[in-house]
């Protein structure tokens, strides 16, 4: 559970893993951001957890995606040429 | 044309696209009838448009038709694009409008406003943390700690397998998480683009993103455990 030392917020590992995304998205206020960074500096396990989140995000950017088939794309480019050939 | 000054301009993600040059230059080329620029745009943006359209309709074929219709609308409407949003945001809005029209006909809607059970509770098993009476309450237990991922998911030796695992894990995520993670992390949309396209708040988007990403991380953790490559350090 969270504790405080003076004005300083302390967060437990169990809490940190639930605000990782807010942290990565820059959505935490300055006190919480500082608390996360203090925690990461002394906790190799949470540091590893957040690094694995980053690796996951990076890897998921490489999964195969669907797109239009080549004929559909060619048809669209033809429509673009046609529009500009006739409309100007 | 004035560049917009809002969040959309500052936080726009480059995504997977390879269209180079500034946006003003790109719009100029498109208006001048530069078919190569248009072809590149179709190449770069169709996958994310397709993913967005797919959230409104029940078949891939319908989504493809929406994307094609949207591109035709882009061709016709470029002369009226005022640059008040980014070009990509404008294009996504066209997709959303086209898709909503059709989605109504196909009576398919994703319930974005209600909180569902899949979005509550911890994303990491509470048993991996110490109890309230422990000397370090809420800290990782020895058994619960994340183990090292060796080799890294980016390593060429396992990258294909990692992609397979992540594709499967994406398919198993609850729908709203899958949509948000796909648009953000697979297709590289910014949070503003996702919120705008789906009509959800930034806070709601972050909850879905967090839960989805945590689920994907857990799937890779399972992969490393199953293959015995995760090592306790």
Interface residues (C-beta under 8 A of the other chain):
Chain A: X1 X12 X13 X14 X15 X17 X18 X20 X21 X22 X25 X27 X43 X45 X46 X48 X49 X52 X53 X55 X56 X57 X58 X59 X60 X61 X62 X63 X64 X65 X66 X67 X68 X72 X73 X75 X76 X77 X79 X80 X81 X83 X84 X85 X88
Chain B: X16 X33 X35 X38 X39 X42 X43 X46 X47 X50 X51 X60 X64 X67 X68 X71 X72 X75 X76 X122 X123 X124 X126 X129 X132 X136 X137 X138 X139 X140 X145 X146 X148 X149 X152 X153 X154 X159 X162 X163 X166 X167 X170 X181 X185 X186 X187 X188 X191 X202 X206 X209 X210 X213 X214 X216 X217 X220 X221
